[in-house]
């Protein structure tokens, strides 16, 4: 197996500075909120000692005078998916391994392209030069990633030696694990992959669990994970620029109406619905505003989508006058309508399932829902009459055939 890792270091920062050139020369931290805590999503390459995923306060204690920018993750994802689609034209199997990192199965492609140089030229041509991509080639994914880290922009590093020997002197920061795990490795005096590889796997697993098993194997150049082909997320994007910056809801809604008209006239939406909408704008004071809406059910008409957007933004306070407006419709489905069941309990179940899907779309994960289950309704002990159980653990509409009463 021969794998190429195409790496765009600091991709979120590169994408942000590409659309906001004034950030290119400023030390910048892109901030993302995870579970109520503000964390570092990415940062300028000139900032030392930072890692993606570390708490913002820790990052600020190491760097002074930095510019903080709220991360626009949907923009970074859309930009990167465009690059992934281009890479699919160069290689049949492309894996998305996170923003700025892709793995390509290139086994046999050199013969298909006629030469190695022709293959690499096609790969680099798929990426805009402003993103300064680099490539590593090795027998497995992790080693090819480390080779890509070593490469300079526009260049290729190919590993032709034993993977363990190649990885030996690289820092543990390069491991694809959490920031906290890297800090713990340093605390144990393990600062290079060679030191980790020379240690026993048992203590690592005892300290880190399953992650310790992965850390030890990767440090030894062992990575048997296959290429998992990426499938594009379909979305529709429309954009307009206001004649003058505005905070008037009426003007903004008129802009949303125009964008929805364009979007629903696109052939891709004919007979289809959208589950979510993302509104984004740049303000006249240099900040960014965005609002993501997840519809309760897939919407297939402009009027219904506009009503949902109007209800969501009428009472909002904007961070500044909006200069433009971008609309991105995602979660495209083939659902045109919905036939209701004749049975009341089935309709209730369908409505509840739809509410669960709506919650999951808004939260980004499956919600934890419990139901009250009658256990021993005849018992004189209140705690034994009912119990809270996970909603999906039993059929929700099972009914008892008999009724038992306390004497």
VOPAGU-2260 file (C-alpha; in pm, 1 decimal, decimal comma):
REM VOPAGU-2260
SITE   aa  ch    i         X         Y         Z
SITE  UNK   A    0       0,0       0,0       0,0
SITE  UNK   A    1     122,4     348,0     -87,3
SITE  UNK   A    2     -45,1     649,5      71,2
SITE  UNK   A    3      -0,7    1020,3       9,7
SITE  UNK   A    4     -92,2    1270,7     279,4
SITE  UNK   A    5    -186,0    1612,6     142,3
SITE  UNK   A    6    -144,1    1862,6     424,7
SITE  UNK   A    7    -237,4    2229,7     448,8
SITE  UNK   A    8     -90,9    2339,5     779,8
SITE  UNK   A    9    -310,6    2574,3     982,2
SITE  UNK   A   10    -589,8    2543,6     728,3
SITE  UNK   A   11    -858,3    2734,6     926,9
SITE  UNK   A   12    -616,8    3025,1     978,3
SITE  UNK   A   13    -516,3    3012,4     609,6
SITE  UNK   A   14    -881,6    3020,3     501,7
SITE  UNK   A   15    -960,0    3306,9     740,9
SITE  UNK   A   16    -659,2    3514,7     635,3
SITE  UNK   A   17    -739,4    3441,8     270,4
SITE  UNK   A   18   -1073,4    3619,3     298,9
SITE  UNK   A   19    -943,5    3874,8     553,0
SITE  UNK   A   20    -594,6    3972,9     428,8
SITE  UNK   A   21    -547,8    4215,7     719,1
SITE  UNK   A   22    -499,6    3912,9     949,7
SITE  UNK   A   23    -208,1    3771,3     750,6
SITE  UNK   A   24      54,2    3974,8     939,9
SITE  UNK   A   25    -117,0    3966,2    1280,4
SITE  UNK   A   26     -63,6    3695,2    1543,5
SITE  UNK   A   27    -413,2    3548,3    1551,0
SITE  UNK   A   28    -598,9    3280,0    1745,3
SITE  UNK   A   29    -920,2    3132,1    1607,1
SITE  UNK   A   30   -1151,5    3058,1    1897,7
SITE  UNK   A   31   -1413,6    2785,2    1906,1
SITE  UNK   A   32   -1663,4    2702,1    2183,6
SITE  UNK   A   33   -1676,1    2336,8    2290,6
SITE  UNK   A   34   -1909,9    2235,7    2570,0
SITE  UNK   A   35   -1927,5    2589,9    2704,6
SITE  UNK   A   36   -1547,1    2626,8    2711,1
SITE  UNK   A   37   -1358,8    2847,7    2467,4
SITE  UNK   A   38   -1079,5    2656,7    2297,3
SITE  UNK   A   39    -814,7    2715,7    2033,2
SITE  UNK   A   40    -928,1    2590,1    1693,3
SITE  UNK   A   41    -620,9    2719,3    1508,4
SITE  UNK   A   42    -362,0    2996,6    1522,2
SITE  UNK   A   43    -101,2    3184,4    1321,7
SITE  UNK   A   44     209,5    2974,6    1250,4
SITE  UNK   A   45     424,7    3243,6    1413,5
SITE  UNK   A   46     275,0    3175,6    1758,5
SITE  UNK   A   47     492,0    2927,2    1954,0
SITE  UNK   A   48     381,4    2678,7    2216,8
SITE  UNK   A   49      17,1    2650,5    2109,8
SITE  UNK   A   50    -181,4    2341,7    2018,9
SITE  UNK   A   51    -526,8    2306,2    1869,6
SITE  UNK   A   52    -779,3    2208,9    2135,8
SITE  UNK   A   53    -607,0    2377,5    2430,3
SITE  UNK   A   54    -816,7    2610,2    2650,6
SITE  UNK   A   55    -809,4    2971,8    2540,4
SITE  UNK   A   56    -690,2    3093,1    2880,7
SITE  UNK   A   57    -388,5    2861,1    2861,3
SITE  UNK   A   58    -308,1    2991,5    2513,5
SITE  UNK   A   59    -336,4    3355,9    2625,4
SITE  UNK   A   60     -99,9    3288,5    2915,5
SITE  UNK   A   61     165,2    3182,1    2660,7
SITE  UNK   A   62     108,0    3455,2    2401,1
SITE  UNK   A   63      44,3    3824,2    2452,4
SITE  UNK   A   64     -93,5    4082,6    2215,3
SITE  UNK   A   65    -278,7    3835,2    1993,6
SITE  UNK   A   66    -592,3    3903,0    1790,7
SITE  UNK   A   67    -888,2    3678,6    1882,2
SITE  UNK   A   68   -1128,2    3579,5    1603,3
SITE  UNK   A   69   -1441,4    3368,5    1644,5
SITE  UNK   A   70   -1401,4    3062,9    1424,0
SITE  UNK   A   71   -1636,4    3031,8    1125,9
SITE  UNK   A   72   -1626,3    2652,0    1106,1
SITE  UNK   A   73   -1893,2    2622,8     838,8
SITE  UNK   A   74   -1690,8    2847,9     607,1
SITE  UNK   A   75   -1373,8    2647,7     666,1
SITE  UNK   A   76   -1559,2    2321,8     601,2
SITE  UNK   A   77   -1717,3    2447,8     279,1
SITE  UNK   A   78   -1381,5    2576,4     154,7
SITE  UNK   A   79   -1209,8    2249,9     236,8
SITE  UNK   A   80   -1480,0    2035,8      76,7
SITE  UNK   A   81   -1418,4    2219,9    -250,0
SITE  UNK   A   82   -1053,1    2112,0    -230,1
SITE  UNK   A   83   -1153,0    1753,3    -149,1
SITE  UNK   A   84   -1375,1    1741,1    -457,1
SITE  UNK   A   85   -1080,7    1855,0    -666,4
SITE  UNK   A   86    -857,4    1586,8    -512,1
SITE  UNK   A   87   -1114,9    1323,0    -603,4
SITE  UNK   A   88   -1040,5    1405,3    -966,3
SITE  UNK   A   89    -676,3    1308,4    -905,9
SITE  UNK   A   90    -725,4     988,6    -702,8
SITE  UNK   A   91   -1023,4     753,6    -671,8
SITE  UNK   A   92    -995,0     708,2    -292,2
SITE  UNK   A   93    -966,0    1025,5     -81,7
SITE  UNK   A   94   -1010,9    1034,8     295,8
SITE  UNK   A   95   -1104,1    1350,6     484,2
SITE  UNK   A   96    -898,7    1343,3     804,9
SITE  UNK   A   97    -996,1    1686,6     931,8
SITE  UNK   A   98    -958,4    2041,6     807,9
SITE  UNK   A   99    -644,5    2061,9     595,5
SITE  UNK   A  100    -547,5    1693,8     600,7
SITE  UNK   A  101    -640,5    1435,0     337,4
SITE  UNK   A  102    -511,5    1087,2     258,7
SITE  UNK   A  103    -498,3     951,6     -96,9
SITE  UNK   A  104    -449,6     590,4    -199,1
SITE  UNK   A  105    -196,4     628,1    -481,3
SITE  UNK   A  106    -103,7     262,0    -527,2
SITE  UNK   A  107     -73,5     203,3    -902,6
SITE  UNK   A  108    -150,2     564,3    -995,4
SITE  UNK   A  109     205,6     641,5   -1106,8
SITE  UNK   A  110     162,3     395,5   -1391,2
SITE  UNK   A  111    -179,6     538,0   -1473,6
SITE  UNK   A  112     -41,0     894,1   -1495,2
SITE  UNK   A  113     273,5     787,0   -1673,8
SITE  UNK   A  114     513,5     910,7   -1406,2
SITE  UNK   A  115     538,3    1008,6   -1042,0
SITE  UNK   A  116     590,4    1374,5   -1132,6
SITE  UNK   A  117     271,9    1382,0   -1341,1
SITE  UNK   A  118      72,8    1237,7   -1050,0
SITE  UNK   A  119     211,5    1488,9    -799,9
SITE  UNK   A  120     155,9    1776,6   -1040,4
SITE  UNK   A  121    -212,2    1679,8   -1068,5
SITE  UNK   A  122    -245,0    1659,4    -689,8
SITE  UNK   A  123     -91,8    2003,5    -630,8
SITE  UNK   A  124    -301,1    2153,5    -912,7
SITE  UNK   A  125    -615,4    2057,5    -717,3
SITE  UNK   A  126    -529,1    2304,0    -439,2
SITE  UNK   A  127    -515,3    2685,0    -472,3
SITE  UNK   A  128    -152,4    2803,3    -434,6
SITE  UNK   A  129    -250,9    3040,9    -153,3
SITE  UNK   A  130    -300,8    2743,6      79,9
SITE  UNK   A  131      60,8    2623,8      40,5
SITE  UNK   A  132      -5,6    2250,2      41,2
SITE  UNK   A  133     266,0    1992,4     100,0
SITE  UNK   A  134     271,5    1616,8      59,1
SITE  UNK   A  135     417,1    1314,1     233,5
SITE  UNK   A  136     430,7     961,7      89,7
SITE  UNK   A  137     474,0     644,1     295,2
SITE  UNK   A  138     338,8     293,3     347,4
SITE  UNK   A  139      78,2     399,1     606,9
SITE  UNK   A  140    -127,3     703,7     696,5
SITE  UNK   A  141      47,5     827,6    1010,4
SITE  UNK   A  142     397,2     803,5     864,8
SITE  UNK   A  143     284,0     983,9     549,7
SITE  UNK   A  144     134,6    1257,4     769,9
SITE  UNK   A  145     462,6    1309,2     955,3
SITE  UNK   A  146     645,3    1317,3     620,9
SITE  UNK   A  147     403,5    1587,9     503,0
SITE  UNK   A  148     473,3    1790,3     818,9
SITE  UNK   A  149     845,6    1774,4     734,4
SITE  UNK   A  150     790,8    1886,8     375,1
SITE  UNK   A  151     805,8    2248,7     265,4
SITE  UNK   A  152     511,1    2409,0      81,9
SITE  UNK   A  153     488,8    2273,8    -270,8
SITE  UNK   A  154     731,0    1990,6    -198,2
SITE  UNK   A  155     709,4    1616,0    -132,3
SITE  UNK   A  156     885,5    1401,5     128,3
SITE  UNK   A  157     879,9    1025,8      65,2
SITE  UNK   A  158     972,1     776,6     335,7
SITE  UNK   A  159    1187,9     493,7     199,6
SITE  UNK   A  160    1336,4     377,6     532,3
SITE  UNK   A  161    1185,8     192,4     829,0
SITE  UNK   A  162     895,7     395,5     964,3
SITE  UNK   A  163    1015,3     365,6    1326,5
SITE  UNK   A  164    1356,8     502,6    1235,8
SITE  UNK   A  165    1203,3     791,5    1041,8
SITE  UNK   A  166     969,2     885,7    1328,4
SITE  UNK   A  167    1225,1     854,3    1610,2
SITE  UNK   A  168    1323,5    1220,9    1654,3
SITE  UNK   A  169     983,8    1379,4    1598,7
SITE  UNK   A  170     808,4    1540,2    1899,5
SITE  UNK   A  171     501,0    1382,5    2059,6
SITE  UNK   A  172     306,4    1696,6    1962,4
SITE  UNK   A  173     264,4    1537,8    1619,6
SITE  UNK   A  174      48,8    1251,1    1752,1
SITE  UNK   A  175    -323,6    1270,2    1660,5
SITE  UNK   A  176    -437,4    1274,9    2024,0
SITE  UNK   A  177    -583,3    1537,6    2253,7
SITE  UNK   A  178    -387,8    1829,4    2391,0
SITE  UNK   A  179    -424,6    1692,8    2744,2
SITE  UNK   A  180    -275,7    1356,4    2643,8
SITE  UNK   A  181      26,2    1530,8    2491,6
SITE  UNK   A  182      73,7    1732,7    2811,0
SITE  UNK   A  183      59,6    1410,4    3013,7
SITE  UNK   A  184     319,4    1243,9    2789,5
SITE  UNK   A  185     550,3    1538,6    2848,3
SITE  UNK   A  186     484,0    1511,1    3219,7
SITE  UNK   A  187     609,6    1151,7    3208,9
SITE  UNK   A  188     928,5    1270,9    3036,4
SITE  UNK   A  189     824,8    1134,7    2694,8
SITE  UNK   A  190     892,8    1419,6    2453,4
SITE  UNK   A  191     980,9    1232,0    2131,5
SITE  UNK   A  192     822,7     943,0    1943,3
SITE  UNK   A  193    1144,9     746,3    1984,7
SITE  UNK   A  194    1113,0     765,7    2363,0
SITE  UNK   A  195     752,5     647,7    2344,6
SITE  UNK   A  196     844,9     362,6    2109,3
SITE  UNK   A  197    1122,9     248,9    2341,9
SITE  UNK   A  198     886,9     228,6    2639,9
SITE  UNK   A  199     658,1     -62,4    2718,8
SITE  UNK   A  200     303,9     -56,3    2584,9
SITE  UNK   A  201     156,8    -184,1    2912,5
SITE  UNK   A  202     215,6     127,7    3126,1
SITE  UNK   A  203      92,2     348,7    2842,3
SITE  UNK   A  204    -232,7     155,8    2821,3
SITE  UNK   A  205    -266,6     168,4    3199,0
SITE  UNK   A  206    -231,4     548,3    3194,6
SITE  UNK   A  207    -416,5     632,7    2873,3
SITE  UNK   A  208    -646,4     336,4    2812,2
SITE  UNK   A  209    -724,5     262,9    2448,9
SITE  UNK   A  210    -549,8     584,4    2346,2
SITE  UNK   A  211    -226,1     454,6    2500,3
SITE  UNK   A  212    -242,9     150,9    2272,6
SITE  UNK   A  213    -272,2     381,7    1970,9
SITE  UNK   A  214       7,7     611,6    2092,7
SITE  UNK   A  215     253,7     322,7    2127,4
SITE  UNK   A  216     171,9     167,3    1789,6
SITE  UNK   A  217     189,2     496,6    1598,0
SITE  UNK   A  218     521,2     585,6    1762,5
SITE  UNK   A  219     654,5     253,2    1635,3
SITE  UNK   A  220     535,4     329,6    1281,6
SITE  UNK   A  221     249,3      77,5    1301,3
SITE  UNK   A  222     -71,5     205,2    1141,7
SITE  UNK   A  223    -295,1     -48,0     969,8
SITE  UNK   A  224    -597,3     179,6     935,0
SITE  UNK   A  225    -739,1     175,4     580,0
SITE  UNK   A  226    -833,0     468,9     359,5
SITE  UNK   A  227   -1195,0     561,3     432,3
SITE  UNK   A  228   -1329,5     730,9     117,7
SITE  UNK   A  229   -1488,1    1067,7     176,8
SITE  UNK   A  230   -1840,8    1145,2      60,5
SITE  UNK   A  231   -1924,0    1507,6      -8,9
SITE  UNK   A  232   -2187,9    1692,7     189,9
SITE  UNK   A  233   -2430,9    1852,5     -51,9
SITE  UNK   A  234   -2519,4    2215,5       8,1
SITE  UNK   A  235   -2636,7    2522,8    -182,3
SITE  UNK   A  236   -2480,3    2864,0    -128,7
SITE  UNK   A  237   -2599,6    3209,6    -241,1
SITE  UNK   A  238   -2445,5    3550,8    -174,0
SITE  UNK   A  239   -2529,1    3921,5    -207,5
SITE  UNK   A  240   -2374,2    4252,3    -103,1
SITE  UNK   A  241   -2589,3    4528,8      46,4
SITE  UNK   A  242   -2572,3    4874,2    -120,1
SITE  UNK   A  243   -2485,5    5016,9     223,0
SITE  UNK   A  244   -2411,8    4853,2     561,6
SITE  UNK   A  245   -2733,7    4797,6     755,1
SITE  UNK   A  246   -2875,9    4667,8    1081,4
SITE  UNK   A  247   -3239,5    4706,3     972,3
SITE  UNK   A  248   -3421,1    4373,5    1004,9
SITE  UNK   A  249   -3646,8    4461,5     712,1
SITE  UNK   A  250   -3351,3    4507,6     477,1
SITE  UNK   A  251   -3178,9    4192,4     602,2
SITE  UNK   A  252   -3499,5    3989,2     559,4
SITE  UNK   A  253   -3537,0    4127,5     208,3
SITE  UNK   A  254   -3183,9    4007,7     137,2
SITE  UNK   A  255   -3270,7    3665,2     281,1
SITE  UNK   A  256   -3581,8    3655,6      61,0
SITE  UNK   A  257   -3369,6    3725,9    -246,8
SITE  UNK   A  258   -3117,6    3456,5    -157,7
SITE  UNK   A  259   -3392,4    3201,4     -90,0
SITE  UNK   A  260   -3551,7    3278,8    -427,7
SITE  UNK   A  261   -3219,7    3209,5    -598,3
SITE  UNK   A  262   -3157,3    2893,2    -395,8
SITE  UNK   A  263   -3500,7    2736,1    -453,4
SITE  UNK   A  264   -3477,5    2809,5    -825,6
SITE  UNK   A  265   -3161,3    2598,8    -850,7
SITE  UNK   A  266   -3205,5    2258,5   -1022,0
SITE  UNK   A  267   -3043,9    2085,1    -721,5
SITE  UNK   A  268   -3343,3    2177,5    -502,8
SITE  UNK   A  269   -3616,4    2078,9    -745,8
SITE  UNK   A  270   -3845,7    1838,0    -563,7
SITE  UNK   A  271   -3618,5    1839,2    -258,8
SITE  UNK   A  272   -3605,1    1993,9      87,8
SITE  UNK   A  273   -3342,8    2144,7     319,1
SITE  UNK   A  274   -3298,9    2068,5     686,5
SITE  UNK   A  275   -3076,4    2361,2     787,0
SITE  UNK   A  276   -2980,4    2713,6     685,8
SITE  UNK   A  277   -2671,9    2913,4     776,5
SITE  UNK   A  278   -2670,2    3293,0     743,2
SITE  UNK   A  279   -2332,2    3467,3     748,0
SITE  UNK   A  280   -2213,6    3824,2     707,9
SITE  UNK   A  281   -1915,7    4051,5     750,4
SITE  UNK   A  282   -1985,2    4370,2     946,1
SITE  UNK   A  283   -1849,6    4715,2     874,5
SITE  UNK   A  284   -1644,6    4706,0    1196,8
SITE  UNK   A  285   -1449,4    4400,8    1078,8
SITE  UNK   A  286   -1626,4    4129,0    1279,2
SITE  UNK   A  287   -1828,7    3836,7    1149,3
SITE  UNK   A  288   -2186,8    3740,3    1223,7
SITE  UNK   A  289   -2356,4    3411,3    1157,8
SITE  UNK   A  290   -2675,5    3235,6    1257,2
SITE  UNK   A  291   -2740,0    2866,0    1202,1
SITE  UNK   A  292   -3101,6    2747,8    1184,7
SITE  UNK   A  293   -3212,0    2385,2    1200,1
SITE  UNK   A  294   -3566,4    2343,6    1071,7
SITE  UNK   A  295   -3812,7    2133,6    1269,9
SITE  UNK   A  296   -3886,9    1939,6     952,0
SITE  UNK   A  297   -3735,4    1953,4     601,6
SITE  UNK   A  298   -3859,7    2261,3     415,9
SITE  UNK   A  299   -3919,4    2250,9      42,3
SITE  UNK   A  300   -4052,0    2600,3     -26,8
SITE  UNK   A  301   -3911,5    2951,0      -8,8
SITE  UNK   A  302   -4207,0    3084,9     190,3
SITE  UNK   A  303   -4173,0    2833,3     472,7
SITE  UNK   A  304   -3795,5    2879,7     491,8
SITE  UNK   A  305   -3835,7    3258,5     497,9
SITE  UNK   A  306   -4090,4    3233,5     780,5
SITE  UNK   A  307   -3842,1    3026,6     986,3
SITE  UNK   A  308   -3559,2    3272,1     919,1
SITE  UNK   A  309   -3780,6    3571,3     997,3
SITE  UNK   A  310   -3886,4    3419,6    1331,1
SITE  UNK   A  311   -3522,8    3357,7    1421,5
SITE  UNK   A  312   -3361,3    3693,0    1338,2
SITE  UNK   A  313   -3635,0    3952,3    1403,8
SITE  UNK   A  314   -3535,2    3993,0    1768,4
SITE  UNK   A  315   -3156,7    3959,9    1718,7
SITE  UNK   A  316   -2902,4    4231,2    1792,5
SITE  UNK   A  317   -2628,5    4240,2    1530,9
SITE  UNK   A  318   -2262,5    4307,3    1624,3
SITE  UNK   A  319   -2250,2    4586,8    1366,5
SITE  UNK   A  320   -2393,7    4696,1    1031,3
SITE  UNK   A  321   -2395,3    4404,5     788,0
SITE  UNK   A  322   -2210,7    4462,3     460,5
SITE  UNK   A  323   -2321,0    4142,0     287,4
SITE  UNK   A  324   -2523,4    3826,9     340,0
SITE  UNK   A  325   -2452,8    3464,3     252,3
SITE  UNK   A  326   -2708,0    3184,0     273,2
SITE  UNK   A  327   -2606,7    2817,3     286,2
SITE  UNK   A  328   -2878,0    2551,3     272,4
SITE  UNK   A  329   -2763,6    2207,1     385,2
SITE  UNK   A  330   -2903,9    1871,0     486,3
SITE  UNK   A  331   -3066,6    1831,2     146,4
SITE  UNK   A  332   -3315,9    1547,1     135,7
SITE  UNK   A  333   -3559,5    1393,9    -108,4
SITE  UNK   A  334   -3854,2    1440,6     124,6
SITE  UNK   A  335   -4124,7    1630,9     -60,8
SITE  UNK   A  336   -4410,0    1560,8     170,5
SITE  UNK   A  337   -4519,7    1337,7     455,1
SITE  UNK   A  338   -4818,4    1109,3     470,9
SITE  UNK   A  339   -4981,6    1099,2     813,7
SITE  UNK   A  340   -5079,1     768,5     970,5
SITE  UNK   A  341   -5442,9     693,0    1048,6
SITE  UNK   A  342   -5347,9     575,7    1396,4
SITE  UNK   A  343   -5302,2     834,8    1668,1
SITE  UNK   A  344   -5026,3     654,8    1859,7
SITE  UNK   A  345   -4821,9     611,6    1539,8
SITE  UNK   A  346   -4859,1     982,2    1455,1
SITE  UNK   A  347   -4741,1    1070,7    1803,9
SITE  UNK   A  348   -4442,2     841,3    1763,4
SITE  UNK   A  349   -4355,2    1000,8    1427,2
SITE  UNK   A  350   -4382,0    1349,5    1577,1
SITE  UNK   A  351   -4160,4    1252,3    1867,2
SITE  UNK   A  352   -3901,2    1095,9    1635,8
SITE  UNK   A  353   -3899,7    1413,7    1425,5
SITE  UNK   A  354   -3844,8    1619,7    1742,4
SITE  UNK   A  355   -3550,1    1394,7    1833,1
SITE  UNK   A  356   -3396,2    1443,6    1487,9
SITE  UNK   A  357   -3441,5    1818,3    1526,4
SITE  UNK   A  358   -3267,3    1813,3    1866,2
SITE  UNK   A  359   -2983,8    1605,2    1727,0
SITE  UNK   A  360   -2933,3    1846,7    1437,2
SITE  UNK   A  361   -2922,3    2144,2    1674,7
SITE  UNK   A  362   -2697,4    1982,3    1937,6
SITE  UNK   A  363   -2464,3    1807,1    1693,9
SITE  UNK   A  364   -2502,8    1479,6    1885,2
SITE  UNK   A  365   -2772,7    1234,1    1984,7
SITE  UNK   A  366   -2975,2    1376,9    2277,3
SITE  UNK   A  367   -3016,0    1170,4    2592,6
SITE  UNK   A  368   -3390,7    1119,2    2639,8
SITE  UNK   A  369   -3558,5     927,3    2920,4
SITE  UNK   A  370   -3913,9     805,3    2959,6
SITE  UNK   A  371   -4120,2     716,3    3263,5
SITE  UNK   A  372   -4194,2     342,9    3255,6
SITE  UNK   A  373   -4457,9     183,2    3476,8
SITE  UNK   A  374   -4289,2    -101,8    3658,3
SITE  UNK   A  375   -4503,1    -215,4    3956,0
SITE  UNK   A  376   -4801,1      21,8    3966,9
SITE  UNK   A  377   -4963,4    -186,6    4240,8
SITE  UNK   A  378   -4672,5    -143,3    4481,7
SITE  UNK   A  379   -4720,5      53,2    4803,2
SITE  UNK   A  380   -4359,5     182,0    4764,9
SITE  UNK   A  381   -4368,2     490,1    4534,4
SITE  UNK   A  382   -4014,1     434,3    4402,9
SITE  UNK   A  383   -4109,9      91,5    4266,7
SITE  UNK   A  384   -4417,4     202,9    4073,7
SITE  UNK   A  385   -4227,0     387,9    3801,7
SITE  UNK   A  386   -3870,4     411,8    3666,9
SITE  UNK   A  387   -3671,7     639,4    3437,8
SITE  UNK   A  388   -3520,4     446,1    3147,8
SITE  UNK   A  389   -3352,2     550,0    2819,0
SITE  UNK   A  390   -3617,8     615,2    2557,9
SITE  UNK   A  391   -3486,8     370,4    2296,8
SITE  UNK   A  392   -3433,8      78,4    2533,7
SITE  UNK   A  393   -3792,5     -52,4    2516,3
SITE  UNK   A  394   -4074,5     -15,5    2264,6
SITE  UNK   A  395   -4246,4     312,6    2359,3
SITE  UNK   A  396   -4605,0     201,0    2303,4
SITE  UNK   A  397   -4611,9    -145,2    2458,7
SITE  UNK   A  398   -4925,2    -175,9    2671,1
SITE  UNK   A  399   -5004,0    -422,0    2945,3
SITE  UNK   A  400   -5289,3    -663,3    2878,4
SITE  UNK   A  401   -5401,2    -666,8    3242,2
SITE  UNK   A  402   -5441,1    -416,4    3519,1
SITE  UNK   A  403   -5355,9    -496,5    3880,3
SITE  UNK   A  404   -5477,2    -280,7    4168,5
SITE  UNK   A  405   -5371,1    -256,6    4530,4
SITE  UNK   A  406   -5608,2    -426,3    4763,4
